[in-house]
Amino acid sequence: MTSKRSLSPRRPALRRIVLAVSLVPMLFAGSAFAQETTKHTYRLAAGPLDQTLLEIAKESSKLVSFDQSLVKSLKAAPVDGDLTVDQAIDRALQGTGLERVTTASGAITVRRSTGAGAPAASSTVAASSAAAASSTPPTSNAVDVTLPLISVAAQRDSGGAGFVTESSSTLTRTNTPLSETPNTISIVNAAVIQSQSDQNLTQILQNVAGVVSQPGPLGGADYAVRGFNSAAILTDGLQSTANGEITSASLTPTIAISSVEVMKGPAAILAGDAPAGGVINIVKKTPQADPFHEVQFSYGKYGDVTASFDSTGAITSDNKLMYRFVLSDEQQGQNSMGYDGLRNFYFAPTIEYKDRTTDITVGYSRTASSDPVPSYTIAKTDGGILADGVNHPLGNPSDGFTVREDDVFYKLEQKIDDHVTLVSRADYSDAHSLQRGWSPATTVSSSNDALFLAFDTTEDTYNLSLENYLRAKYDFGPVKTTTLAGWDYETTHYNEFEWNDGGEVVELSNIFAPSSFPALTSQGSGLGGVIRGDVTDSGLFLQEQANYGRFHILGSIRDSEYWESATSTLFEGSTTYTDQTRGLHQNAWTPNIGVLYQLTEDISAYADYVKGFQPSAALTYTGETLAPQTSEQVEVGVKGNFLDDKLSVTASAYRISYDNQNVSDPEHPAFFLAAGGAVSRGFELEAAGQIAPGLNLIGNYTYNDYVQPFEPTVRVNLPHNTASLWTTYNFQNQTLHGFGLGLGLYFTADQAVGTSGDYRIPSQLETDVSAFYRYKKLGLNLAVKNVFNRNLYYSSTSTEFIPTGPTRTVLLTGTYDF
């Protein structure tokens, strides 16, 4: 949907690993003893050796290979200054017992030192044929039982580090280690996603502290982060729409996802109109030069069948031109409530060219999806909710949300000199969507009757996002700086068509008895109204990263400008009412600052202060536009990397204050109320990694206290406590080699539903299990969601619509890598 960026600092744990396979040229032909003289600026602290070697390879655009068993658990020495690639590698290898070897063709490999006192810098192999062969990674079918038993593709896209992700480019726009980032960033990588057999974004986000899912009645889901609803969903750091409409971003199939990252707090530097709680970024898979291909097939309950294909590799022999191709098609017979099942087709080719100074990626994607009304239950007028819900559609089986979206993008990184790089990227999307169906408008009476309201809306959305900035890296003595200065621009034009059968009301005398609803059809009902609008969001930003010894500082400031205009036309019979046009312009300055101090080699403490600005085009029932919403977050936390960096832990406490909060008007759908301010306080604990050979986990705990003290009082529809734990074990003995088991526990405390406080969802625990087996290139995973078939519910602000979680669901997934 938007430009691609690889966040993983490691490659897969195969017998031999090639670093920088997605980088430029294999190497230039030359003299057998030709040396690389070009210097590059490196600022790499002591850390895992494989990560340091990868960063050197990426910066220098040189091919570096090594045996994974040699570098496992080794620490690299710091690499700072303007150095050639040979000098940088030699510094990283100091004290490791390893040395650099350069082949006659110029390829670089790492091996055990051949003798005491032998300087690595002088190690050059003259026998080019043998050395070149040694630097080419042979194909391996071995299974590494210390990592989750997942496909080779998932290992590679997760950096070969299991459930741990060590760096991110999303918040800072630079590939910064999480251990040096003074903010909370939660990441779920491809290894976790595949081990859980996740099929959608909602399932992935169960692994993230502070995120609560709220599915909607006619397709799409809203996500609350740290107590605040409507988190922005980005793709590779760019928004795909400026007016908050449902797009295909959240429908991206999991085989196309490298990771999902959640930035906590307003994050205004990343998105000018970012909500107070945080931003969700879907990071797609990128081209790699090292070829691999994966076929995936799954079959599950309700006739859910998914066939997917993922392929990547080099197009040219010099590895400068690479491709990635992802294809996925999911078909479901029906969902648990009997609505027509999900249909989701996805097609995404991407090409990347990279040499010493230029890195450009161009891609396209198409999503064609039909998302049914999710299973739900309703509250009872005399109190309580229908615990078991209804087992048939309350409307027509075809009700739901459909979308067709085409997306083209590019990303360019052009080195101007050794210090300055120009980054330019753009994304254009063309989406056509339909929301059509019946939704409950009242609670269920004691005689089991209720009213239902029809919706019938189509929309065309055209969105253009641009981002351009200069990235400059300089050293001022012991201070290492990275400065970004840039401009972003986003504009959306939308045409919303309201059809006459939308707004019709039907009364059911008994919701438990199957009944027919009037068919909804645009052609048959006629056009009732049109809303045409334009939304533009533009910003100038300046960001500074500075490292001084153990201190790491991240600061930014942004000037956000927002414009919106809309024209409404209403048709009643032969009469056309006068257009009503409204215009809006809002702006704000948003500074952000964060400081991190490394207490020890493994533990860091950090604090941040960030401000946010969210423009408001929300209308009251009386026609007033509500004021823009401003927010600020104060956060403190501790980050730790333990067990030779195999386990990462983050603990944070935060306070987010919020002014001019807008909430949905319970009496008038599609309108809003001014609810004054709000304060969200909380604590989060997250851990991911390997705690023993073969035993991997990702887990979190959240305490959130969201208070909205001003009138009109609105009940908080969020739980105070949530927790999750997903763990896998790969058997270590020879007899059961290749087998593994998984266990997931997802807890949500009780919470209010609606605005009155008369209804509550009880606390709940979902239990998932899985059994998996991997033999050479073939993998099988049998997953069971909600194994005890408990009644599960998602959060909801409406007593008329309370979405329910999965019933017991069985899914068998097979992968074949070649």
N, C-alpha and C positions, 0 to 999 in steps of 0.2 A: 503494500500500500504506500509505503514511503521508502526512502533510501535505506540501504542495508549497512549494518555495522557489526563486526564481530567483536564480542566482548570477552571472549575466552582467552586467557593467557597461556593455556596449555593445549597440547594435542593429545590424542588417545594413547592409552597405555598398551601399545603393541610391543612386540619384541624389539623392533627398532622404530624410532620416531623421526620424522623429518620436520624440522621447524621451518617456519616461514614458507610452507608449501603454497600458501595463497599469495606469496610475494612475487616480485619480479624475477627476472631472468634466472634461469638455472645458472648460468655463469658465462662470462665471456671467454672465448678461446684466447690463449696468449702463451707467453713463455712459461716453461715448467716451473720457474721460480718467480713469476710475476707476483708482486705484493700489492695489496689494496692500500692506497695512500690517501684516499678521501677520508676526511675526518667528519664525525657526526657528534652532536651534543647528546650526552647520556646523563640521566639523573636517576640512577637506580640504587635504591637503598638495599642493604643486606636482606636477602629473602630466599625463597625456594630457588634452587639452581635452574630447574627447567623453565620457570617463569622468566628469570633473568635472561637466559639464553634466547628465549622467544622474543623478548623486548629488544635485545641487541639485533636479532635477525630482522625484525620488523623495521627498526630504525635505519639499518644499513642496506636493506633489500638484498641480503646475501643468504644463500642456502646453508643451513647448519644442520648436521645430523648427529645423533647420539643414540646409545643403547640405554633404554629406560632404566634397566636394572643398575646402571652405573650412577645415575644421578638421583635415584630415589632417596628421599630424606636428607639430601645434601643441601647445605646453605651456600649461597653465593656471597662473595665479598662485595662491598659497595662498588659501584661503577659510576664515577662522576667526572665530568669534564669533556673537552673536545678530543676525541680519540678515534683512531682507525678501528675497524671492526676487529682486527687481530689484537690490538691493544685492549679493547673492551672485553673480549673473551678471556684474554690472559688474566686480567684483573678479577673477573668473576670467578675464575678457577683457582685463585690463590687459596692455598690451604686445604684443597679438596682431594689432592692426590691424583687429579686428572690433568691432562694436557690437551692443547689444541694441535691438530694435525691438518695441514693444508695440502691438498692433492695437486698434481701437476696441472690439472684443469682449473684449479682455483677453488674447488669445493672444500668446505671446512667440516671436519668431524671432530668429535671429542672421544678420547680413549684414556685408559689408565696410563699413568706416567711410566715410561719405559726404564727409567733409572733415576736414582737419587741425584738431585742437583741438576738434572737435565732441564734447561730452560724451555718452557713450552713454546715461547715465541719463536724458537729456532727450529721447531719440529716441522719438517717438510718432507713429504713423501715423493720420491722421484719416480717410482714405479706407478705410473698413472693408471694403467689398466686395472691393476689389483686394487689400488686405493679408490678409484672411482666406483668399482663394484662394491667396495665396503661401505660407501656412503649412500648407496641406494637401498632403501628399506625393503627387505623381502616380505612377501605376503605371509601372514601368520594366521593360523586358525586357532591358536591357543586362547584359552579363556583365562583372564586374570580374576581369580576368585576373591581378591581383595576389594574389587569394585563391584557395583551392582551388576547383575547379569542382564545387561541390556545390549542393544544392537551397537555395532561399530559406529554407525552414524550418530547415535545419541552420545556415545563416549566422545567422539571428536567434537561435536558441537557444544559439549559441556566442558571441553578442555581436558578430558581424561582425568579429571580430579574428583569423580564421583559426584556427591551432592553439594560439594563446596564450590562456590564461585568466588574468585579472588579479586576481580576488578570489574569496573563498569565505566562506560563512556556516556551514559545517559544524562546524568545530572550535570557533570562538569564539561561535557563535550570533549573531554580528553580521557585517554585510557588510564584511569587512576585506580590504584589498589584500594579496595574497600577499607583496608586497615589504615589508610591515610586520608580517608574522606570524612570530614567533620559533620556528617549528616547521617540519618538512618536511611539506608537503602536495603530493601528486602528483595532477594532474587531467588526464583525457582527456575532451575535450568532443565535442559532436555533430559538429563539422566533421571531426575525426579519425575518429570512428566511421563516419561515412558514406563518407568517402573510402577507407577500407579495406574497405568492405562487410562489417563485422563483424556476426556473427549471434548472438553470445552473450557472456557476461561473461568467459569464459576468453580469448577473442580480444582483447577490449578491454584486459585486464590485461597482455597482452604488452608494452604500451607503458609500463609502470610499473616503475621500478627496485625491486628487492628483493622482488618478488612471484613466487612459484612455484606453479603449478597442479598439483593432485593429484586427478584425477577418481576417483570411487568406482565400485565394481563394479555397484551397483544404482541408479544415478542420482545426480545432484548432484555437486558438486566441492568439495574442500577447498582452501583457499588459505593458503599459508605466506607470512608477511611478515617480512622480516629474520630468517629462520631459525626462526620459531615458527609451528606449525601452527594451523589452526582459527581464522583471522581472522573476527571478527564481521562479518556483512553487514547493513547498515542500509539503510533506504529513507527518504530525506529526513530523516536524522538520528535516526530511531526504529527500534528493533528490532521485528521482527515475531514473535519467539518468544523465550522466556526460557530454554528448555532445550536450545538448540542443535540442534534437529531441522531437517531439510531443509524449506525453505519455498519459495514461488514467487518470492521476492525475486530470486534469481539467474537466474530464468527470464524476467524482464521483457524483452520484445522491444526491440530497439535503437531502433526508431522512437519509443518512448515515453521514451527516456532523453535528458536534457539534458547530463549529464556523469556520470562515475564518479570519485570522489575517494577517495584513500587517505591516511589520517592515519597517520604513522609513529610507532611507540612505543606504550606502554600506553594513552594517551588515556582515562584513567579518568574525566575530567571529562565526556566525551561518553557513555560507556557504562560503567556501574558494574562490570560483569563483563568488561571489555575484555581480550582476550588481550594478551600482552606485545609482540608484533610490530607490531600495528596494527589499524586498523578500515577496512573498505571501505564506502563510502556511495554508494548509487545515487540520483542526483538526477533526479527525473522532470520532464518538461516541464510548464509552468504556463500558465494562461490569459493571453492578451495581447489588448489592445483592437484593435490594428491587425490587420485580418482577413487571414488567408491559409489556404490549404488545400493539402494534398499527397496525391497518390495514389502509392503505391509498389508495384512488382511485381518479383519476382525469380524466376529459374529456375536451378537448378543440378544438379550431378551427383547421382545416386541419386534422381532425381525430386523434388528439393527445390523446392517451390513456396511462395512467401510473397506474400500480398496484404495491404497495409496502407493505412490512411487516417488522416490527422492533420489536424484542423481547429480553428481558434481564431478568436476575434473578440469584438466587443462585442455584448451583447444589447440594451442600451438606448442611446438616442441620446446620453446624457451620458457614456457610457463607464464608468459606475460598476459595471455588472454585466457580467461577461465569462464566457466558457466555454472549455473545451478538451475535445476528444473524440478519443480514440485507439482504433482498432480494428485488430487484427492477427490473421491466421490463417496458420499454417505447417503444411504437410503434407509428409512425406518418405516415399518408398517404402520405403527400407531404409537402414541405414548400411553402412559399408565391410566389416563382418563378417557382414552378412546378417540382423541383427536388425531387427524392424519399426522403421520410421523414426520420427522425432520427430513428435509432434502437439502444437501449442501454440496455444491460442486465448486472446486477451487483449482485454478490453473495459473502457474506463476513461473515464467522463464526469466532468468537474470544473467547478465553478462558483465564481467569486470575485466578491465585492462589496467595493469600496473607495471610501471618501470621505476627507475630510480627517483624520478621527480614527479610523476603523474600517477594518480590512482583515480579512475573513473568507473562508476558502476551505473548501469542502465537496466531498468527492469519494467515488467508489466505484470499485472495480476487481474484475474477476473474471479469474482465471487457471485454465484447464483444460488440463493438460499431461500428455503421456505421453513419458517420457524413456527410451530403450532402454539396455540394457547397452552401454557404450562399447566400441569396438574395443580389444583388448588382446592381449598375448602373455604367455608363461609362461617362467620359468627352467627349465633342465634340471638334473636331480639330479646329474649328473656334471660340472656347470659350464657357464657361459655361458647365454645366453637364446636362445629361438627368434626369430632376427632378423626373419624374414618373418611371424611369427605364424601364425594359422589363418584361412582364408577362408570359414568357415561358423560358425554359432552353436554354442557349446558349452553347450547348454541349449535351451529352447524359444524360437522367434523372438519371442514376446511378452514375454519377460523384461525387467524394468526397473523403473522408478519412475513412478508416476502420482500426480498431485495435482490437487485442485480446491480453490481458495481464494477466498473472498469477503472483501473488505476495505472498511471504511468509515472515513473520517477527517474531522477538521476542524482548522483552524488559525485562531486569532484573534489579531490584534494591535490593541490598543485603547490609544490615547493618553490618558493621564490628564491630563497637562499638557504644557508644552513640553519638559519634561525626562524625564518618567517614562512608560514604556509597559508595559502588561501583555501578556504573551504566554502563550497557553494553546493546547495542542494535544492531540489524542487520536487513537488508532488502535485499531480493533477488527478482528480477523481470525478467520475460521472456516475451518479447513483440514482436509481429509480426504485421506489419502495411503495408498498401497499400495506396499510393496517386495516383489516376488515374482520369484524366479528362481534360477538355479544359478550358483554361483561356485566356481572351483577351490580345493581344500583342500590340495593337495600340488603339488610340482614335477613335471615330466614325467620319467619314468624313461627309461633307455636303450632300452627297448622301446616307448616312446611311450604308456605308460598313465599315468593320473592319477585321483585321486579328486575328486569334486565334491559340494559341500554345498548343500542347498536352504534358501532363505529364503522365508518367507511371513508377512508382518506387515502389519497395517493399523493406522492410527492416526488418531484425531480430536484436533485441537488447537485450543484456544480461547485467544486472547491479547488482553489489553487493555494498552495503553501510554498513560500520561498524562505530561504535562510542563507545569509552570506556573512562570513566573518573572517578576520585575520587572526591567526594564532601565532604568537611570537614567544620563543623560549630564549631567555638570557640568564647568565650568571653574573651576580654582583658580589664578588668575593664568595663568602660561604652561603649566600642567599641564592637559591635557585627559583626562578620565576617563570610562570606561563601566563601570558596575557591574551585575552580574547576581546576583540572589539567588533561589533557587528550589528546587523539589522535583520529583522524578520518581518514577514508580511503574509497575511492570510486573508483571503476573501472568499465568501460563499454567496452564491445566488440560489434561491430556492423558489419553487412554485408549488404551492400546496392546494390541492383540489378537494373540496368537501362535497360529498355526494348527498343527495336528498334523503336517502334511506338512513344515513347516519343521524342519530338522535331519536330514532323510533324506540318505543318502549313496549315490552311484552311482559305480561304477568303470567308466571307459572303457578298453578294452584298446588302442585306437588313436585318439588324439585327432584324427588327420588324416583319419579315415574318418567321413563324415557318419553320425550316429547319432541315435536318438530318446531323449528323456528323459521320465520320468513327468510327466504333466500336474499342475500345482499348482492346487488350487482350494479355496477356503475352505469352501464348503458340503460338499464331498466328504470333507474330512479331519477336520472337527470342530474345536472350540476347545480348545486345549491350555493356555492361560493368559492372564491379563489383568493388566496393570500400570496402575494409576491413580495419577496424581500431580499435585501442585500445586507450582509454582515461583513465588516472589515476590522481586522485587528492588526495593528502595526506596532513595532517596538524597536528602540535603540537600546543596546545593552553593552555593558562593560564588565568583564570578569577578570579577577586576579587570583592566581594560585601561587603561594610562596612557601618554600620549604627552607627552614633554617635549623639544621641539626635535627632535634626531635620535634620541633614545632612544624605544624602544617596548617596553613591558613587558606581559607576559601572565602572570597568576598565578591559581591556583584551589586550592580544597580541597574535598574531598567526603567525606561520611560515608556509606558503603555498607552496607546491611543485606541479608542474603540468607537466605531460608527455603526449604526443600524438604521435602516429605513424599511418600511413595509407599507404596502397598499392592499386594502381589502375591498373586494367587490361581492355584493350579495344579490342573488337572483331569487325572486319570488314570482312565479308565474311569468307574465310578460313584463314585469317591472324589474328594472335594475336600479338598485340604490346607489346614491352618490358614493364614490370611492372615499375611503377614510385613510388618509396618509399620516403617518407619524415618523418623526426623525429623532435620532438619539446620538449624542456624542458624550463620552465619558473618558476620563484619563486619570492616571495616577503614577507616582514615582514609588518604586518598591526596592528598598535596599535589603541586602542579605549578608550575613557574616557568620562564619563558623571557624572554630579553632580546635585543633586536635594536638595532643601531646602524648608522645610515646613514653609511657612510664617505664616499660621494660621492652625487651626485644619482642615480646609476645602480647603485651597488654597496652592499650591506649585509652585515654580519657578524652572526651570531646564535649563541646557545647556549641549551640548555634542559636542565632536570632534571625528569623526570616519573616518577611511581610508579604502579603498577598492582596491581589485586587481582582475582583470578579464583577465584570459589568453586569448590569441587570436590565433586561428588557421585559421583566415580568410585569404583567398587568393585573390590577385588582378588578373585581367585578364591576366597579364604578368607572373603570377606564383610566385609572392613574398608573403611571409607570413608577415602580418602586426604586428606591435609591440604590446605587451600587454597593456592593458588599466588600468590606475590607477586613483583613485578618492579620494576626501576628502570632508567631510561635516562638516559645522559649523551650529549649530542649537540652538535656544533659545526658550523657551516656558513657558506657564503657564497651570497648571491643577487645576481643581476645582471640588469638590463634594458638591452638594447643596441639599436642601429640604430633609434633613435626608438621604443623600446618594442615593436618588432616581434619581438624575440627575447628570451626569458627563459631563464636558466641558473641551476641550483642545484647546488651541490656540498656534500656533508655527510659527516661521519664520526661513527660512533656506537658505543656500547658498551651492551648490554642484559644485565643479570644477572637470573637467574631462580632462585627457590627452590621446592622441592617439586614438581619437574617430574613429570608423569604421562605415561607412554607406554603404547601398546597392548601387551597381553600376547600375544606371538607364539604361545604355546601354548594360550591360552584366548581365543578371539574374544569381543568385547564386554566383556572385563575389562581391568584396567590394572595397571601396575607403578609403584612409587615409584622414580624414577630419580635422586633427589638434585637437584643444581642444574645450571645450564647458563649459559654465557656466549656471547653473539653479538657479534662485532665486525665492522665493515664500513665500506665507503666507497661512496657513490652519487654519480653524476653524471647530471643530466637536463637536456635542452634542448628547447625547442619554439618554433617561430615561423617567420618568413620571413627568409632570409639574402640573398636577391636577388630582384629582380622576378620573380614567378611561381614561385619556388623555395621550397617550404615543407617543414619537417621536424619530426619529434618523435623523440627518441632517448634512450637511457639506457645506462649501464654500472653494474654492481654487482659488488663483491667482498664476499663474506660468509664469515666464519670462525666457524662454530658449533661449540662444544666442549661436550661433556657428559662431565665427567671422573669422575663418581662411579659407584659400582656400583649396579645391574648395568650394565655397559657396553653401550650401544646405539649401533649404527652410525648416523651422520648421513646421512640419505637426501636430501641437498640438494647442488646444485652450488656450487662456490666462486665461479665467474665466470659471469655472464650479461650479454648486451648485446642491444640492438635498435635498429634505425633504420628509420623509415618516412619517405619523402620523395616529394613530388609536384612535377611541373613543368607549369605552364600555358604553352603556347606564346604568345609575345608578338607575333609578326608577324601581319599581316593575313590572309595566306594560310591559316594554321593556327589562326586565332582560334577559340576554343571547344574545342580539343583539349588533352588533357593525358595525362601518363604518371605511373605510380606504381611505386615499388620499395621492397620491405620485406626486411630481413635480420634474422633472429632467431637468436642464438647462445646455446647452453647447453653448459657444460663437462661433462666426464664426472662421474658421481656413483655412489655406492653404492646398491644395492637390498637391502632386507632388513636383518637384524641381524647377520649373520655376517661380512660383508665379503668373501664369496666371489664376489659378483656385482656387476657394474657396468654402467651404461648408458654407451655411448660418447658423446663430445662430438658435437654436431650443429649444423647450420646449415639453417634453413628459409628459402627464398627465395620471396617473393610478388611478383607483378607485376600491374599493372592498366593499362587504357587507358580514358579517359573522354572524353565529349563533351557539351557543353552548348550548346543553341540556344534562346534566349529562355526559355520555361517548361519545356522538356523537357530531361531529363538522362539519359544512359546511362553505365553503368560495367561494364566487363568485367574481372572479377578472377579471377586464378588463384593459388590457395594451393598452396604446396609445388610449384613449377613443375618442379623436377627429380625429383620423386617419390622423395625420399629416405626411408629408414626413420627415423621420428621417434618419440620417447618422452616421456611426461610422468614427473615424479618419482613414486616409489612407495615405500612402506614395506614392501611385501609382495613376495616373490619369486614367489608364486603368481598375482599379478595386477599386470601392468605395462601401464598404459594407453598406447596408441599415438597419435601425432599424426595429423593429416590426411594421407591420400594426396593425389595431385594432384587438386585440386578446382576446377572451373570454375563461376563464378556470374555471371550477367548480371542487372543491376538497372536498372530504369527508373523515373524519377520524373517526375511532372507537377505543377507548381505553378500554382494559379489563385486 
